[in-house]
Amino acid sequence: MTTIYNFSAGPAVLPKEVLQQAAAEMLDWHGSGMSVMEMSHRGKEFMSIIEAAERDLRDLLAVPDNYRILFMQGGAIAENAIIPMNLLGRKPQPATADYINSGSWSAKSIKEAKKYCNVNVAASSEASHFSALPARDVWRLSEHAAYVHICSNETIDGVEYQFVPDVAAATGDAPLVADMSSNILSRVIDVSKYGVIYGGAQKNIGPAGLTIVIVREDLIGHALPFCPSAFDWRLVADNHSMYNTPPTYAIYIAGLVFQWLKRQGGVAAIEQRNIAKAKLLYGALDGSSFYSNKIARDCRSRMNIPFSLREDALNAAFLAGAQECGLLQLKGHKSVGGMRASIYNAMPIEGVQALVAYMKQFESQHSQ
Ligand SMILES: *Cc1c(COP(=O)(O)O)cnc(C)c1O
């Protein structure tokens, strides 16, 4: 049987070991006689699952003690509204928030935030079709911004911050807020440089339905009066992510992924593997005139690599041939076209090697 490699941007590949463990525990979790899906979220079994998941995530990212980890719902898109509703209350209304427009996902965050505050787009790379990040020295931050928002990895456009922007000095201590949906846990980060880190789980963590929020304690407790209770970080934190019923099965799978990641050697070890995988694929793209990736080299994403073929007319044949080789979900996002290979933590290097081998073979068949 052909080995399958799934390059989906999300929901995305999960470690096979995790899926096997979940299958083995499906009908009877640890002798409880129940599936995790059937358990009370307040029972001792599920409490042990969520506590272990939180502890392991805290260990993996070295989350400092003055940060809370929240397990929420609604995905990153809901959090785009939840963030202003929770952070603007620290300032007189109407408040201003700074946003960096670096691609499709940050553009979406900006659109949502405009419902709640004055948005200052402090920098944008739209004019260059998001082929590079706006350099930090051209950002025009506001003096009293409630916060500064970035998307640390643009899943659709394929650009990723390789640095943590310093924003506090320019803004009178505005917290840095980062949408890390598609690169959380893929590289070592210094959590203390951020006020809020958030992301949907379905790219690099687990199933859809779970949103991870890591928030500095002093930023909790400022929700605007109209913020729905289920989205008020104060209530969520005080109730240990159980103000309402949390997405229990998604949290369980995320917990298994965290344990898997620890067995891989943690984030520092997986980062080295992610670097090697990205290098292999970019090397193949740069070494060929048949394929291309248009992103500036110092802004290239290690997780999501869009690329195009010499002629778009060959796209369908490329995808059909890839599918035959077990290389799945390589079609690019409709707004960008071409191909996109998402190579998250759970994608082994063998998957990238198989893709590169297929690309070489396809090129030799189609270039004269
Ligand atoms: C996928 C993605 C989103 C959207 O997440 P939802 O869970 O669908 O709300 C937002 N931001 C980034 C960077 C993403 O990759």
The ligand as a Tripos MOL2 file, in Angstrom:
@<TRIPOS>MOLECULE
LIG
   15    15     1     0     0
SMALL
NO_CHARGES

@<TRIPOS>ATOM
      1 C1         -6.7560   28.7790   10.0180 C.3       1 LIG1
      2 C2         -6.4160   30.1030   10.5200 C.ar      1 LIG1
      3 C3         -7.3880   30.9570   11.0640 C.ar      1 LIG1
      4 C4         -8.8550   30.5820   11.1290 C.3       1 LIG1
      5 O1         -9.0870   29.7600   12.1960 O.3       1 LIG1
      6 P1        -10.5560   29.2360   12.5260 P.3       1 LIG1
      7 O2        -10.2490   28.1610   13.5110 O.co2     1 LIG1
      8 O3        -11.1660   28.7270   11.2620 O.co2     1 LIG1
      9 O4        -11.3220   30.3280   13.1220 O.co2     1 LIG1
     10 C5         -6.9860   32.1820   11.5370 C.ar      1 LIG1
     11 N1         -5.6950   32.5610   11.5060 N.ar      1 LIG1
     12 C6         -4.7400   31.7760   10.9870 C.ar      1 LIG1
     13 C7         -3.3270   32.2360   10.9630 C.3       1 LIG1
     14 C8         -5.0700   30.5250   10.4780 C.ar      1 LIG1
     15 O5         -4.1230   29.7250    9.9700 O.3       1 LIG1
@<TRIPOS>BOND
     1     1     2 1
     2     2     3 ar
     3     2    14 ar
     4     3     4 1
     5     3    10 ar
     6     4     5 1
     7     5     6 1
     8     6     7 2
     9     6     8 1
    10     6     9 1
    11    10    11 ar
    12    11    12 ar
    13    12    13 1
    14    12    14 ar
    15    14    15 1
@<TRIPOS>SUBSTRUCTURE
     1 LIG1         1 GROUP 0 **** ****
